[in-house]
Amino acid sequence: MTCIFCQIISGEAPAEIVFRDEQVTAFADAHPAASVHLLIVPNRHIASLNDLAAEDELLAGHLLAVARRLAAEQSLVDGGYRLVINTGAGSGQTVPHLHLHLLGGGKMRTHLG
């Protein structure tokens, strides 16, 4: 069975796609935790951050570059935004496909650092 993010990437499942290139796809989270809540996922199935290989370093950097680009497009740069990567069930990762949460559009409820 293919994961839901793979289905979104392939067009088998619906999503509000906001960005796509050869390496990554970004779409609106179906259950947003902020007024802007986008998910940025590699097009190739990688279960979690723990499954990135040394040869995936460029992909990891590209995920961050896309997040920065989308933050600017969503007018989040001046007000601030948060990037979150949950890794493993204990952290709250519910879909076993590496993804970045881009959150913003208002004051964040908790301060992490």
C-alpha positions in Angstrom: 0.0 0.0 0.0 1.3 3.4 -1.0 1.4 6.1 1.7 -0.9 9.1 1.4 1.9 11.5 0.5 3.0 9.2 -2.3 -0.6 9.2 -3.5 -0.7 13.0 -3.4 2.6 13.3 -5.3 1.4 10.9 -8.0 -2.0 12.6 -8.3 -4.0 9.6 -7.0 -5.1 11.6 -3.9 -6.3 15.2 -3.9 -4.4 18.1 -2.3 -3.9 21.8 -2.7 -0.5 21.7 -4.4 1.4 25.0 -3.9 4.8 23.9 -5.3 6.3 21.0 -7.3 9.6 20.4 -9.0 11.6 17.2 -9.8 12.6 16.7 -6.2 9.8 17.9 -3.9 6.1 18.7 -3.7 4.5 21.1 -1.2 0.8 21.2 -0.4 -1.6 22.6 2.2 -2.0 20.4 5.4 -5.5 18.9 5.5 -5.6 19.6 9.3 -3.8 22.9 9.7 -2.3 23.9 13.0 -1.7 27.5 11.9 -3.3 29.9 9.4 -0.5 28.9 7.0 0.4 25.2 7.3 2.2 23.6 4.3 3.8 20.3 4.0 7.0 20.0 2.0 7.8 16.4 1.0 10.4 14.7 -1.2 8.9 13.1 -4.3 10.8 9.9 -3.6 9.5 7.9 -0.6 11.8 8.3 2.4 10.1 7.2 5.6 11.7 9.7 8.0 14.7 11.9 8.6 16.4 8.8 10.0 16.3 7.2 6.5 18.1 10.0 4.7 21.4 8.7 3.3 24.6 10.6 2.7 23.7 11.0 -1.0 20.5 12.8 0.1 22.3 15.8 1.5 21.4 17.9 -1.6 17.8 16.9 -1.3 17.7 17.8 2.4 19.1 21.3 1.5 16.6 21.6 -1.3 13.7 20.9 1.1 14.9 23.8 3.3 15.4 26.1 0.3 11.8 25.4 -0.9 10.6 26.1 2.6 12.3 29.5 2.6 10.9 30.2 -0.8 7.3 29.3 0.2 7.7 31.3 3.4 8.5 34.4 1.3 5.6 33.6 -1.1 3.2 33.3 1.8 4.4 36.6 3.3 5.7 34.9 6.4 9.3 36.2 6.4 8.7 39.5 8.4 6.4 38.0 10.9 8.3 34.7 11.4 7.6 31.1 10.7 8.4 27.7 12.1 9.7 24.5 10.4 9.1 21.2 12.1 10.2 17.7 11.2 8.7 15.0 13.3 10.7 11.8 13.3 9.1 8.6 14.5 5.7 7.8 16.1 6.8 9.1 19.5 7.4 12.6 18.1 4.0 12.7 16.4 4.9 11.6 12.9 1.7 10.1 11.6 2.6 9.6 8.0 5.7 7.5 7.4 7.1 9.8 4.6 9.6 12.5 5.5 8.0 15.9 5.5 8.6 19.5 6.8 5.8 21.4 8.3 5.9 25.1 7.4 3.8 27.0 10.0 3.1 30.7 10.2 0.7 33.5 9.8 0.3 34.5 13.4 1.9 34.3 16.8 3.1 30.7 17.7 1.6 29.3 20.9 4.8 27.8 22.3 8.4 28.9 22.3 10.9 26.1 21.5 14.2 27.9 21.8 
